């Protein structure tokens, strides 16, 4: 049972690059939330966040929900122990004791902040290296964002944008100049976020099953990344 691959901002692959391969990043933010890589003790809360973001619990779904959540947890645990060199799961957390805003990778805390106690996990996003399908006009692997989700009580506070910005820093550090993702055509809140942050439609994907069931189409989006120096000169 696989983790859903979409975005859950209004409602609708995690360990990052193996921790030993990651370097520390530091960002400053106006929010009180911190962005870091997922830890093993986060996995249960992360599975609950993803399950509640992508699956309802109304009607018969309440009987299936525990199985979906358990499957998501097993997938997360498997990826947490992955040795992939280009895989990252980031989480946004609200610390018990708030220090200065920073991003943490590979378990190393940036020197500008101190966090003690248990973090409250409020958002997540996944970054992974994908192989192009036969429908794609290029044959090189690309970085793909998935499972962007923010807890309902914490939306509209800049958390999703903060997670996306951290993904961009990681992508540039890995040597990639583009990021890709999917969004459902009818998820207007997510589409506004992605447009605001620079993502543009690469293609519209349609298949016979979605047409038959009347489901919304998927939009495949791309963002061309800029180095900090390049953006400053533009």
C-alpha positions in Angstrom: 0.0 0.0 0.0 1.8 3.1 -1.2 1.8 6.6 0.1 -0.3 9.0 -2.0 1.6 11.2 -4.5 -0.2 14.5 -4.7 -0.6 17.6 -2.6 -2.9 18.2 0.3 -3.3 21.9 0.9 -7.0 22.2 1.0 -7.4 18.5 1.3 -6.2 17.1 -2.1 7.8 9.6 -2.4 10.2 10.2 3.4 13.6 9.9 4.9 15.6 12.3 2.9 18.6 11.6 1.1 20.2 9.2 3.5 21.1 11.2 6.5 24.7 10.4 6.3 24.9 12.0 2.8 23.2 15.3 3.8 24.8 18.6 4.6 23.3 21.2 7.0 21.2 24.0 5.5 20.2 27.1 7.3 17.3 29.4 6.4 15.7 32.3 8.2 11.9 32.7 8.1 9.3 35.1 9.5 7.3 32.1 10.8 7.8 30.2 14.0 8.1 26.9 12.3 11.3 25.0 11.6 12.1 22.8 8.6 14.2 19.7 9.0 14.6 16.1 7.7 12.3 13.5 9.2 13.5 11.4 12.2 12.4 7.9 13.1 10.4 9.2 16.0 8.4 11.4 13.6 7.1 8.5 11.4 3.9 7.7 13.3 2.8 11.3 13.4 3.9 11.7 9.8 1.8 8.7 8.7 -1.2 10.2 10.6 -0.7 13.6 8.8 -0.5 12.0 5.4 -3.5 9.7 6.0 -5.7 12.5 7.3 -4.6 14.8 4.4 -5.3 12.4 1.6 -8.1 10.2 2.9 -11.4 11.0 4.6 -12.9 9.0 7.4 -16.6 9.4 6.6 -18.9 6.4 6.1 -17.2 3.1 5.1 -13.8 4.9 4.8 -13.5 4.9 8.6 -13.1 1.1 8.5 -10.4 1.3 5.8 -8.6 4.3 7.3 -6.5 2.3 9.8 -5.3 0.0 7.1 -4.4 3.0 4.9 -2.5 4.7 7.7 -0.6 1.5 8.5 0.4 1.1 4.9 1.6 4.6 4.7 3.6 4.1 7.9 5.3 1.0 6.5 6.2 2.9 3.3 7.6 5.7 5.3 9.7 3.4 7.4 11.0 1.6 4.3 12.1 4.9 2.7 13.5 6.1 6.0 16.0 3.3 5.8 16.6 3.8 2.1 20.2 4.4 0.9 19.2 6.5 -2.1 21.5 9.4 -2.6 18.7 11.7 -4.0 15.8 11.3 -1.7 14.5 13.6 1.0 11.6 13.8 3.3 11.2 17.2 5.0 9.0 18.0 7.9 7.9 21.4 9.2 7.6 21.4 13.0 6.5 23.7 15.8 9.0 23.3 18.5 8.1 23.0 22.2 10.6 25.8 22.9 10.9 28.3 20.1 14.3 29.4 19.0 15.3 31.3 16.0 13.9 29.9 12.7 16.3 27.5 10.9 16.3 24.4 8.7 18.1 21.3 9.8 19.4 18.5 7.7 21.2 15.3 8.6 20.4 15.7 12.3 22.7 18.8 12.7 21.1 21.9 14.2 22.0 25.2 12.7 23.9 27.3 15.2 21.3 30.1 15.2 18.6 28.3 17.1 18.0 25.9 20.0 15.0 23.5 20.2 14.3 21.4 23.2 11.4 19.0 23.9 9.0 17.3 21.5 8.3 18.9 18.2 4.7 19.2 16.8 4.8 18.0 13.2 2.6 20.3 11.1 3.7 19.8 7.5 5.8 17.6 5.1 7.0 17.2 1.6 9.0 14.5 -0.3 11.7 15.0 -2.8 13.0 12.1 -5.0 14.8 11.3 -8.2 12.4 9.9 -10.9 13.0 8.1 -14.2 11.0 9.6 -17.2 8.1 7.7 -18.5 7.7 6.8 -22.2 5.4 9.8 -22.6 8.1 12.3 -21.6 10.2 13.9 -24.3 13.5 13.7 -22.4 15.5 10.7 -21.1 17.3 12.1 -18.1 16.2 11.6 -14.5 14.6 14.5 -12.8 13.7 15.7 -9.2 10.1 15.2 -8.3 8.1 16.7 -5.4 5.3 14.7 -3.8 3.2 14.4 -0.7 3.1 18.1 0.1 0.7 18.3 3.1 0.0 20.7 5.9 -2.1 20.1 9.0 -5.5 21.8 8.5 -5.1 23.9 11.7 -1.8 25.3 10.4 -2.6 26.2 6.8 -2.3 29.7 5.4 0.8 30.4 7.6 3.5 30.0 4.9 4.4 26.5 5.9 3.9 25.0 2.4 6.0 27.7 0.8 8.7 27.3 3.4 8.9 23.5 2.6 9.0 24.2 -1.2 11.8 26.8 -0.7 13.9 24.3 1.3 13.4 21.7 -1.5 14.8 24.2 -4.0 17.9 24.7 -1.9 18.4 21.0 -1.7 17.9 20.6 -5.5 20.5 23.2 -6.3 22.9 21.7 -3.8 22.4 18.3 -5.6 23.2 20.0 -8.9 19.7 20.1 -10.4 18.2 23.1 -12.1 14.5 22.0 -12.3 11.8 20.7 -10.1 8.7 18.8 -11.2 5.4 17.9 -9.5 1.8 16.9 -10.2 -1.3 18.7 -9.1 -5.0 17.9 -9.7 -6.7 20.2 -12.1 -9.5 21.0 -9.6 -7.2 21.7 -6.6 -7.3 25.4 -7.1 -5.6 26.3 -3.8 -2.6 24.2 -4.6 -2.5 25.5 -8.1 -2.4 29.1 -6.8 0.4 28.2 -4.5 2.5 26.6 -7.2 1.9 29.5 -9.7 2.9 32.0 -7.0 6.1 30.1 -6.3 7.1 29.8 -10.0 5.7 26.5 -11.3 4.3 26.4 -14.8 2.3 23.7 -16.6 4.5 21.3 -18.6 1.7 19.2 -19.9 -1.9 18.0 -19.0 -2.2 14.3 -18.4 -5.3 12.3 -19.4 -6.0 8.6 -19.3 -9.0 6.5 -20.2 -9.7 5.6 -16.5 -10.0 9.3 -15.4 -12.2 10.1 -18.4 -14.5 7.1 -17.7 -14.8 7.9 -14.0 -15.1 11.7 -14.5 -12.0 12.3 -12.3 -10.0 15.5 -12.6 -7.0 15.6 -14.9 -3.4 15.8 -13.5 -1.2 18.8 -14.4 2.5 18.1 -14.6 4.3 21.3 -13.5 7.9 22.4 -13.8 9.9 25.1 -12.1 13.2 26.4 -13.4 15.5 27.1 -10.5 17.8 30.0 -10.2 21.0 30.3 -8.2 21.0 33.0 -5.6 23.5 35.1 -7.6 21.6 34.6 -10.8 18.2 35.7 -9.3 19.8 38.7 -7.8 21.1 39.9 -11.2 17.9 39.2 -13.0 
